[in-house]
Amino acid sequence: MNRRPLGRTGLQVSEIALGTMTWGEQNTEQEAHAQLDFALAAGINLIDAAEMYPVPPKPETQGLTERYIGTWLKRSGKRHDVVLATKATGPARSAVRPSHVRDGNLLFNRANLFQAVDLSLQRLQTDYIDLYQLHWPDRSTNMFGQLGYRHVADEDTTPIEETLAALQALVQAGKIRHIGVSNETPWGFARFLHLAGQSGLPRVASIQNPYSLVNRTFEIGLAEIAIREQAGLLAYSPLAFGVLTGKYLDGQRPAGARLTLFDRFTRYGSANTQQAAAAYVQLFREHGIDPAQGALAFVTSRDFVTANIIGATSITQLQSNIASASLQLSAEVREAIEAIHQRWPNPAP
């Protein structure tokens, strides 16, 4: 498994990261531990979680994902073998954002972030977090499928400078080592980087945003920043919730699959997304490539990507997804991908 630099931190992380958001909902604690054992044996060292997980977020399951990681860390004794990443839940400014986490005290100010980190550390059974990420912006902006920006004037938000100062205090306390953003916009990403350089505050090491064959919006305004500022992408939803595996084609709804179980992920069900996914699946099959592995290999190959976050509900899926790291797409396949992208650009942003 190849490793890549995590920003300017000096840490080297595996180009495939293990996502964990199904643990506590679709996966048991035992299954989570088995995935962790398998992933580490395969060379993965970056584990990504969030205080909100599992997904869909519910009060009765919130925090289970981190708890499962914590019990594994205690059992395995392998804390120093992993780069542990987790996230602070952002403000619930829409009906689909969770308001139950930490009694709704979700603005990114010092008191809330210290509480969030302390609770995560308890669940994770560790005394430090390698990469602490802001799950989504404190302010209202276009994310989670909203393309157009709609400004909210006089909104009660925490200034980025104040958030960075709080994160600096957490670094100084030894509770976190490095910071990252998630679901950020070009303005927000650039602002975090600018203020860090201007004021000597912690520098963002990574940005975790969605990226897949059916959502390449990251390339438009964020990829150049990621490369030039050495703060690469941790790509999530690289298989578009399984759409790019082909298992949902022609209206199929396999038992136990995420889009079968949960109806909140509507952006992956549009006609254009289905048409694009069918074209990518056909392309890969024509070249003797497993569609999931082909879609993952495309993401991993991008020069602005630090790590490709894969998720699985079974060891069989996990093994196949990890195997994508050894797949090199030919020039012919890459050209065909661009042709499909031109026909159906970003149908699932």
Sequence and secondary structure as in RCSB ss.txt:
>XXXX:A:sequence
MNRRPLGRTGLQVSEIALGTMTWGEQNTEQEAHAQLDFALAAGINLIDAAEMYPVPPKPETQGLTERYIGTWLKR
SGKRHDVVLATKATGPARSAVRPSHVRDGNLLFNRANLFQAVDLSLQRLQTDYIDLYQLHWPDRSTNMFGQLGYR
HVADEDTTPIEETLAALQALVQAGKIRHIGVSNETPWGFARFLHLAGQSGLPRVASIQNPYSLVNRTFEIGLAEI
AIREQAGLLAYSPLAFGVLTGKYLDGQRPAGARLTLFDRFTRYGSANTQQAAAAYVQLFREHGIDPAQGALAFVT
SRDFVTANIIGATSITQLQSNIASASLQLSAEVREAIEAIHQRWPNPAP
>XXXX:A:secstr
  EEE TTSS EEESEEEE TTBTTTB HHHHHHHHHHHHHTT  EEE  TT SSS  TTTTTHHHHHHHHHHHH
H  GGGSEEEEEE     STTS   GGGG  SSSHHHHHHHHHHHHHHHT S EEEEEESS SS  S TT  S  
  TT     HHHHHHHHHHHHHTTSEEEEEEES  HHHHHHHHHHHHHHT   EEEEEEE BTTB THHHHTHHH
HHHTT  EEEE TTTTTGGGTTTGGG   TT HHHH S  GGGSSHHHHHHHHHHHHHHHHTT  HHHHHHHHHH
T TTEEEEEE  SSHHHHHHHHHGGG    HHHHHHHHHHHHHS  S  
